[in-house]
Amino acid sequence: MGAGCVKVTKYFLFLFNLLFFILGAVILGFGVWILADKNSFISVLQTSSSSLQVGAYVFIGVGAITIVMGFLGCIGAVNEVRCLLGLYFVFLLLILIAQVTVGVLFYFNADKLKKEMGNTVMDIIRNYTANATSSREEAWDYVQAQ
């Protein structure tokens, strides 16, 4: 009975970490997409506000760390390597602390972020010309055409 429970736990840990790995790849891809896509509203905001560009780099970093964690968890679970599982546990604690910190920061700075995004959009609208000479104006035209 005990050996069966250990096997089931091992495979559930593997499955969970595989999903963690995939989620990390999605987050990393989203960060790269924010930086690479020049024909969307995100590029309009990105050229006007450095916060979105910093956010894209944060997505890339978080995605990469999540991929590494998922990999460590998968290998540690399947091969039952105690060192990798210990490292995985330490990373989980660090991520929990980071998430709580970011959540508190966003909670206390929500009004500032809303105001900055609103000012950015209003600045783009005020400085818009119909001739579309910059990538920002071309992206804004693309958004309006949708």
N, C-alpha and C positions, 0 to 999 in steps of 0.2 A: 504493500500500500504506500509506504513512504517513498519508495523509489519512483513510483508512478507520479506522485505529486511533484517530486523534484523535476521529472521530465516535462510535465505539463507546465510548470513554472518556467523552466528554461525556454521552452518554445514560445510561451506568451511573452517573455522578456525579449526574445529574438523578434517576434512579430511587432511588438511595441517599438523597438528600436529601428526596425525597418521602416515603419511609418514615420518615425522621427527623422530618419535619413531622407525620406522622400519629401517631407515637409521642409527640411532644410534646403533641399534643392529648389523647391518652389519659391521659398523666400529669397534665395540667392538669385534666381532667375528674375524675380520681380524687381530686385534692386538693379540688376543689369538692364532690365527693360526701361526703368525710369531714366537711367543715364543715356541709353542708346536711342530711344524713340524720339525722333525730332518732329513728328507730325501729330502730336496730341496736345491736349490741354496741359498735361504735366510738363511738357517742354516750355510752354508759355510761363507757367509758374516758376519753373526751374531757372529760367534766365532772369527772372525778376527777384527771386528770393533764394538766398543761399541755404536756407533751412531745409528746403526740399532736397537739395543736392547732398547735404550732410545726412539727411534721412536715407537717401539712396545708399550711401556708403555704410550707414548703420545696418540697413537690410542686408547688404552684401556680407558684412562682417558676421552678423547674427546667423545668416544662412550657412556660411562656411563653418562656424563653430558648431552649429546644429548638425551639419553633415559629419563632422569629425566625431561628435558625440554619438550619433547614431551608429557610425562605423565601430567605434570602441565598444559600444553596448552590444552590437550584433556579434562581433568576434569574441568578446568576453563571455557572452551567454552561451554561444554554441560550443566553444572550446573550454569553458569553465576556467578561464584564466583569472585568478584572484586579483592580480595586479591591475589588469584592465578594468575589472569590475570596481575596484577601489578608486581608480582614476575617474571612471564614469560617475561614481557617487559624488566625488569631490566636484566635478564639473556640474552635476545637477544642483548641488548646494550653491555654487557660484551663480548659476543661472537664476535660481530662485531669489537670491539676494538682489541680483541685477534687475529682475522683473519687478520686485517690490519697490526698488529705488526709482525706476523709470515710471512706474504707476503713480507714485507719490509726486514726482516732478511734473508729470502731465496734469495731474489733478490740480496742483497749485498754479500751473502756468497755462491753463486752458484758455482763459480770457485773452492773455497775451498772444497765444497762437492764433486764435480766431481773428483778433484784430489785425495781426500781421498778414494773414491770408486775405482778409477783406481789403486791406490797404493795397496789397499787391495786385489784386484783380482790378480795383478802381484805378490804380496807376496805369495798368495795361490799357484799360478802356480809354482813359484820358489821353494817352500818348499814341493812340491808334490812328494811322493814316490809311487811306483807301488804296494807296499804291503798293503796299506790301513789299517794302524794301528790306525788311529784316526777317530773320527766321521766326522771331516772336510774332510778327504780324502775319506771316504765312501760317503759323500754327493756329493763331486766333481765327483766321479765315477758315481753316480746316475745321475747327470746333464749331463755328457758326454754320458751316455747310452740313454738319451732321444733324 
